[in-house]
Amino acid sequence: MTEQVSTNFPWLSLSILFPIVGAFLVPFIPDEGEGKQVRWFALGIALVTFLITIGAYLKGFDPSQEGLQLSERLNWLPALGLTWAVGADGLSMPLILLTSFITALAVLAAWPVSFKPKLFYFLILAMDGGQIAVFAVQDMLLFFLAWELELLPVYLLLAIWGGKKRQYAATKFIIYTAGSSLFILLAALAMGFFGGGAPNFEFTHLAEQNFGTGFQLFCYAGLLIAFGVKLPIVPLHTWLPDAHGEATAPVHMLLAGILLKMGGYALLRFNAQLLPEAHAQFAPLLIVLGVVNIIYAALTSFAQRNLKRKIAYSSISHMGFVLIGIGSFSALGTSGAMLQMISHGLIGASLFFLVGATYDRTHTLQLDEMGGVGQKMRIMFALWTVCALASLALPGMSGFVSELMVFVGFVTDEAFTLPFRIVMAGLAAIGVILTPIYLLSMLREIFFGKENNQLVSNANLVDAEPREVYIISALLVPIIGIGLYPRLMTDSYRASIEALVSRDVDAMHTLIQPVAPVISNFNLSPALISAPSI
């Protein structure tokens, strides 16, 4: 994990601290109490943060380099080994851009919020800086602090602005996520104090440590639990449907668009990159867990009658492809996992925003109470249709490319026996088949089917307004752009992914015993290590 300092301008520190400082200025913004002034201030802060991250990518980041760039380092608390170390590589830079982009749209989606608007926008902006920090920091102890920073804003956003069961959903969220975070702290302390001497938690230092296989397995297991809650991995997923079931539209966008990606990124950064020998032994389990995610969540989504919970389980199903890609030993499969995180962040945010917009008009989430509104909301129907097609991986959309890369990368990965690959791919295909069935059935039940006369005659049942069309259009541009020309995104992280996969394959070669019954040989062909990019 080499370090390459490419600029002296503190792009990343600015992108982290600017929205946090802006959040603390929110209480001082003159406002009449309905949020009409403070929302413009919050939108300005979010947009400037987005522009800062774009500046970091254009001015200080070289996608062709695999090492750490935009590095900034300051000894913060030397006695504790805590260093303000930030930087970006191909694993983190795309997600930093995604975070600032989704947050800016979430602020725009929160335009109707009039209850405690200053507190609401304060929490949104604080989350923006905290989530960018998760992807940018290069010190494991600092990573733990950033990971914890976003828990309180999400808890309050659920507990104050949520639905009827908001207290239950918020409490369940904090118990699951805060409890699992203890495993991150334990692993960080174990790795930082490894070998004796002064503690050092920086990623570059940890990557050079010669951790024993047993030690790696211990840390890997703990981190898998911690990151599995955020991903989420079945059976650690139950907080997510409850959280989505009670959240408002902008909080939905942050949960689906960013929060779940923190788990996938951390699995790549820590489990796969820093603990390669343990990753080689856990890889088959990741494949199995990914397949379970896809099938179980797809079947559960199929049975849901609540619109929010249906989309929430659909998100869990799609994140199963991320697990399969991370568990593969091919650059193509791992690249597909990375693209799936980005793609799902865009598609999930669009779907959940539409759920919120539909609820604002119908005042119901039950599919049985909907129907026949297509004639009165034609633009809304068109937006729903395009986003649903993106979610079911229609060719020409980003979801199709990412899922195809994961499938092809895993099926052609000769590190696993052919029967294992066929069985796992066949089972995962069940989820691919179920997805269009439940999504298209959902569209039919909302917009067509048996008309609810009381609902259809509702005066509030108006079509999509310009602000809503703009938000969905802004999300569809990268969804379609990536679908038509994936290299717009894959080139930004290809070098880092190939270096990561090469390290994992080398670690697998060093194992004396077979890593698992499903692994038949360690002689991976060079073509698999440097699979062609799409």
N, C-alpha and C positions, 0 to 999 in steps of 0.2 A: 504494500500500500504506500506508494511513493508520494511525496509531497512536492508540488510545483506551485510556487507563489507567482501569480501572473499580474497582480495589480496591487497598488498601495492604497487605493481608495476603499474605504470600509463598506462595500456594498452590502454584505450580508448582515453585519452588525446594524447598519442603518435600517435594513428591511425588518429586522427583529424589533429594534427599539422604537422606530418611528410610530408604528400603530399603538404600541404600549403607552408611549408618551401622549399620543393623541387621545387615547382612552382616558387618561387622567385629566385631560383638558375638557372633556365632555361636560362635567358638572358646571363649568364656568361659562358655557355657551348660553347667551340670553335666549329664553324660550318661553312661550306662553303656556306650556304644559301639555300640548298635544304632539310635540315632537316635530313640528313643521320646520323649525330652524335647525335643530340638532341633527336631523337626518341628513341634511345637506352637508353639514360638517363631517359627519361620519362617512358619507359617501366620498367626500374629497380626500379624507385620510386613506380610505381603502384604495381609491384609484391611484393616489400617489405611491402607496406601497407597491401596488401592481407595477407601476412604471419603474420603481426602483429595482424590482426583481428582473424586469425586462432589461434594464440597463446593466445589471450584473451579468446576465446571459450574453448580451451583445458586446459589452466592453471588456469583460474580464474572464469569460469562460470559453475554452477551446474544446468543442465536443470530440475532437480526434484524440485528445489526451486521456489516458486512463487514470492518472493520478489526481491528487487533491489540488484544487485550485481555489482562488479567491481566499487564500488562507489569512486569518487574523489570529494573533495569539497574544494573550496578556496573562501574566501570573496573577491570579485573583486572590486565592487563599493558599499560599504555598505550603503552609503547615498541614493542610488537609489534602494536598495534592490536587486541588481544584483549580483548573485553568480555564479562562475564557478563550476557548479555541473553536473557531468556526471555519468552515470551508465547504466546498461543494465539489462533487464529481458527478458522473453520469447517473448514479443511483439517486442522488438527492436533488440536483438542479431541476429536472422536470417536475418533481413534486413540489418544490418551492414555488415554481411558476403556477402550478395548479392551485396551490393554497391561496395565493394572493388573488388569482382570477376568480375562484369560486366565492371567496369572501366578499369581493367587491359586488358580485351579483347577488349575494345573500343580503347585503345591506340594501340594495335596490329592491329586493323581494320583501324586505321588512318595512316598506314605505307606509303601509296602513297601520303599523303599530302605534297606538296612542296611550297605552297603559304603561306608566313608568318608562317613558322613552329614553331618558338619559341613562338609566341603569341598563336598559336593554342594549343600547349602542355601545356603552362602556364595555360590556361583557363581550360583544361581538369583536370589537377592536382588540381587546386583550387576548382573545382567542387567536386572532390573526397573527400577532407577534409570537405567541406561544407555540402555535403549530408550525410556523416557519422555523422557529428555533429547533424543534424536534428534528427537522430534516437537515438543518445547517450545522448544528453543534458537532464538534469532533472530540468531545471529552465525555466519557461514559457517565461520570457523576453529574456533569452538567446536563447530559441527556436525560437522566432521571429527573432532575429538577424541572426541565422543560416539559417532560412527559406529565409530571404532576400539575404543572401550571394550568393546563387546559381542563383539568377535571372540575375545578370549582365553577368556572363559567358555564360549562355544560350542565352541571347540577342545578345551578340557579336558573338557567334558561328553561330547563324542564320544570323545576319546582314552582316557578312564578308564572310563566306564560303557557304552561302545558294544559292538557285537557282535564277531565274529571278525575282521572287516576294519576295525576301528575306527581303527587308526593310518593306514591308507590314506585312509579317508573324512575323518578330521580334517585330515590334511596337505593333501589336495585342497581342502578347504574354506578353509583359511587361505591357500593359494597364490592361489586364485581371488579371495577377498574382499579380502585385504590388498593383492594386486597391483593390483586394480581401484581401490582406495582412493587410489592415487597420483594418479589422474586428478581426484579431488575436490580434493586438495591443490593440484594445479597450477592448476585452474580457480579455486579460492578465492584463490590468490595473484595470479593474473592480474586477477581482478575487484576484489580489495581494493586493489591498487596502481594500478588504472586511473586515468588522468588526472594522476598524480603527486601529490605532497604526502604527508601522513601517511596510512598505510594505514587503511582502515575496512572491516570485513567485515560490518557489520550489514545485515540484509535490507532494512530501510527505506531505508538509504543506497544499497544496490546497486540497488534498484528505481527510484531517481530518476536513476541514471546513464544517460547517453546513449551506450550501447554501440553501436558500428558493427555493421552486418550481418555483415561478415567476422569480427569479433571474437566476435560471438554464435555464429556457426556453429562456430568453433573450440572455444569453451567447451562448446557444446551437444553436439558429437560426443564429447568426452571424458567429460562427465557421463552421456551415454547409455550408454557402455560401463560406467562404474562402477555406475550404478543398474540397468543391464540384467543384471548378474551377480546382484544381490540379488532382482530381480523374480520369477523369472529369465526372460530372453529367449533363445530358441533362436538361436544355438548356444552361448550362454554359460551353459547350464543344467546341464551334466553333473555339477556338484558336488552338486546337490540330491538326485537319486535315491540316490547313494552315501551322503550324510549321513543321509537318512531310512532307508536300508536298515540302518544300524548304530545308530541312536539309540534311546534308551529312550522310553517313552510321554510323560513330562513334557517331555522335550527336543523330541519330535515336536510337541507342542502349541505350544511357543514358536517353533519353526521355521515351522510352517504358519500359526499364528495371528497372529504378530507380525513375524517377520524378513522375510518376503516383502513385507509391507506397507510396510516402510521404503523399498524401491525405488520402489513406486508413488507414495508420498507425495513422495519427493524429485523424481520426474519432474514432479509438479504444482507443487511449491514452487519449484524452480530452473529447470527447462527451460521449463515453460509460463509461469510467473509472472515470472521475472527475465529470460528470454531470449525474448520473444514473437515477434520477427521470425524468429529461427532456428526457433522452434517451428512457425511457419507453413510454413516450407520442409521441415521434417522430418516434418510431420504425415502425409503420405501413406505415408512409410516406416513410421511407427508402426502405421498401419492394416494394412499388409502383414505386418509382423512379428507383430502380434496374431493375424492369421488363420493364419500359419504355426504359432504357438504352439498355437492351438486344434486344428488338424488333426493336426500331427505328434505332439503329446503325447497326443492322444486315441487315435490309431492305435497308438502305442507302449504306452500303458496297456492297450489292448485285448489286446495280445500278451503282457503280463507274466504270469508264473506265481507271482512272489513278491508276497505281499500288500502289503508295505510299498512296494515299488517301483511297484505298480499305483496305489496312492493318491497316491504322489509325482508320477507323471506326470499323474494327474488334476488335481492342484493346478496344475501348469505349464499345462495346458490352460485351466483356469478363469481363470488370470491373464492369458490372452490377451485376454479381454473388457476388462480394465483398460486395456490398450494401445489397443484400439480406441476406448474412451471418451475417453481422454486425447487421442488424435489427432483426434477429432471437434471441430468448431467450434460445437457446440450445448451449451447449458446442460443439456439433458436427458441427452445422451450422457455428458458429463463428470460429472454428478451420478450417473449409473449406474455409472461407473468407481469413484467414491468409495464408493458403496453396495456394489459388488462386493467391494472390499477388506474392508469390514467384515463382509459376509456370508460371504466365504470364510474369514476369520479364525475365525469361529464354527464353520462347518461343517467346515473342515479340522481344527481342534482336536478336534472331536467324533469324526471318523472315525479320526484317528491314535490317540486315546485308546482307542477300541474295538479297533484293531489290537493295541495293547499288551496290553489285557485278554484278547484272544483268544489271543495268543501265550503268555501266562502259563499258560493252561489246556491248550493243545494242544502247546506246545513245538515248533511248526513254523510256517513262513511260506509253505510251498509249498501252493498250492491243490490240487495233485494228491494231497497227503497228507491233505487234509481231507475232510469229507463226513459226512452223517448225524448231526450233533450237534444238530440243531434240537430234537429231542424232549427232550434233557437240558438245553438252555440256551434255554428259551422266552423268558425276559425279555431275554436277550442278543440273541436273534434279533429281538425287537421293537425294541430300541434300534438295532441295526444297520439295520433296515428304514427306520425313520423318518429316520435320519441320511443314508442312501443316497438316499432320496427327496428330501431337502433338497438334496443335492449335484447330483442330476439336474434340479434346478429345477422341482420340482412346484409348481403354482399353490397359493398359500397359504403358501409358504415364501419366505424372503428372497432366495434365489438366483434364483427366477423373476422377481421384481420387478427386481432389478439387471440381469440379462441382457436383459430386455425393454426397460428404459430405454436400455441401450447400443445395442441393435438399432434401436429406433425413433429415437433421437437421431441415429445415424449415417445411417440410410436417408433421413431427412427433411432431412439437412444439404445444402443446395444449394451449398455451397462445393466439393463434388466432383461430377463429372459423373455422370449417371444410370447409364451403363454400368459405371463403376467401383464405384458403390454396389451395383448389382445383383450384380456378380461377387463382390465381397468379402463381401457379406451371404450370398450363396448358398454360398460356400465355408465361411464360419463356421458355417453351419447344419449342415454335415457333422459338426462336433464335437458340436453339440447333439443330433444323432441318435445318434451313437456312444456318448455318455455313458450314457444309460439301458441300452443293450445291455450294456456291459461291467460296469456296477455291479450290475444285476440278475442277470447271469450269475455274478458273484462271490458274491452272496448264495446263489444256488442251489448253487454248488460248496462253500461253507462249511457250510451248514446242512442241505442235502438231498443229492440225488445218490446216488452209490454210497457205502455206509457203509464206513468204515475201522474194522473190528471192534476192533482194538487201541486205536484212539483213543476209540471210543464206550464201551469198557469201562474207560477210565482213571478211577480214583477222583478225580483232581484236576479232572475235567471238571464243575465245579459251575456253577450259574447265577450271574447278576450279583448282587453284594452291594450293600447299601444305599449305601456310599460311591460306587460306580460309577454307580448309578442317579441319585444326587444330582448328580454332575458332568455327566452327559449331560442331565439335566433342566434344570440351570442354563444350559446352552448352548442347549437347545431353546426356552426361554422367549423370548429375544430373536429367535431364528430365526423362530419362528412369529409373534411379535408384529410384527416388521418386515414379514413376508409379508402379514399381514392389514391392517396400517395403516402403510405405509411412511413416512408423515410423522413418525412417532415419531423417525426418524433423519434423513430428508432435510431437515427444517426446521432442523436444527442446523447445516447447512453451506450451505444454499441461497443465502444472501446472498453468501458468499465465492465460491462457484462462479460465480454470475452476474457478479460483478465480474471474476473471472479470465477468463471467456470473452469478456466485452466488451473487455478489454485485448488479448487475442489477436486478436480480429476487427479491432480498430483497427490493430494492428500489421500485419495482412495487407493492409489497405487502403493502407498507406503504401509497400508494395513496388512498385517500378517495373516489374520483370519478373514474369511469372507464377511462382508459387512452385513449380509442378511440372506436368508434362503432365496430371495428373489433375484439376488445379484449372482450372475453366472461367471463373469470374467471382468478383469479390469483393463483390458487392452482396448481402450477406446480409440477409434480411428481419428486421425487429425481432422477429417471432415466434420466430425461431430463437435470437436472442440472449437473449431472456427466455422460454424455453420453460416451459410450465406444469409445476409440480412435482406429483408423485404423492402 
